[in-house]
């Protein structure tokens, strides 16, 4: 149920609550009606008993002559179907109705109460008049049947109640959640390329309107922070280009200077290497800043992807050989592709270089290419040390390194850039697996760019 739409959740919860309320209401109503029926029944027993005492008093020579000779004729019509037992002051049984079949109503309980006679539920009352004790019992079968009919009638309404509450709850929930759907649809249109978009504020003063105002204020702050971050990265990278180029030219000039000693040349070579890394980071930051701002410019041309893969594989073998690594590739003879050639090459180069950097001597890097439903899938895997599970979800984050080993060069930007370039061409880059056998990355790109 966690995956269900909110409207259906509200409808189901409302239905459950409606059923519980109906059952509780039916139980309470049945109890109160049952109690009222019993009270009415008890009053009827009392009136019937009083009528019997009046008949005894008014028949023939009156009470004094009749109290020792109770006859069937004294029993009023209302008590004909009742259970009757009359006893004298000394407890002598003066009369018992034939339907008792020898059973006794006397059980020592004075107030009106319920009991069973021959497994039949009855209501028994004890009444006193001029030394006589009258026990009157009445069968509760009819009263119990009425109670059951009422209860079953109420419970029988449960399916109707359930259906009405579900349909009504879904309708009410739909109207209540409609503003939330509008918020979601509007929020989906807000991307890095149009951060100036805002959620429409409804002309109300309820909680939804208050939430939208808070969200719009949050988007304002995010837009300012994002624009400042992108501007800083772009400007910093741009302004670093010139001094870095000057430094590189100066170091290269000193390297070829005949007066530079061997020791100085070693130091200059190390500096030049670090300078190349700094230049690469600067260029990567500039590329990411353009991607964030939606100004990443990619060319679109048709080329043979096999040629790009051959070049990447040649470079990979050159890098892998000194480390005792083997590069294997299963490539098609020809694979025409429409997209940005340099971007695709950079993505593949990053994946292969990672496979080499984080592998061990004697390891293997495999590159496989498959064509699937108008797209191409390039799989790059290596059998090096697996990426820890708690770090795998962050490997595409900027400046994040899954294995922070100082001996392995890198800035933590390669996979971030690769994914940005893949998505810019309508594709996707993801980590498929990383276990003791393989660490496998999958790059999917459409063979032709989307017309949209």
Secondary structure, 3 states (H helix, E strand, C coil): CCCCCHHHHHHHHHHHHHHHHHHHHHHHHHHHHHHHHHHHHHHHHHHHHHHHHHHHHHCCCCHHHHCCCCCHHHCCHHHCCCEEEEECCCCCEEEECHHHCCCCCCCCCCCCEEEEECCEEEEEEEEEECCEEEEEEEECHHHHHHHHHHHHHHHHCHHHHHHHHHHHHHHHHHHHHHHHHHHHHHHHCCCCCCCCCCCCCCCCCCHHHHHHHHHHHHHHHHHHHHHHHHHHHHHHHHHHHHHHHHHHHHHHHHHCCCCCCHHHHHHHHHHHHHHHHHHHHHHHHHHHHHHHCCCCCCCCEEEEHHHHHHHHHHHHHHHHHCCCCEEEEECCCCCEEEECHHHHHHHHHHHHHHHHHCCCCCCEEEEEEEEECCEEEEEEEECCCCCCHHHHCCCCCCCCCCCCCCCCCCCCCHHHHHHHHHHHCCCEEEEEEECCCCEEEEEEEECCCCCC
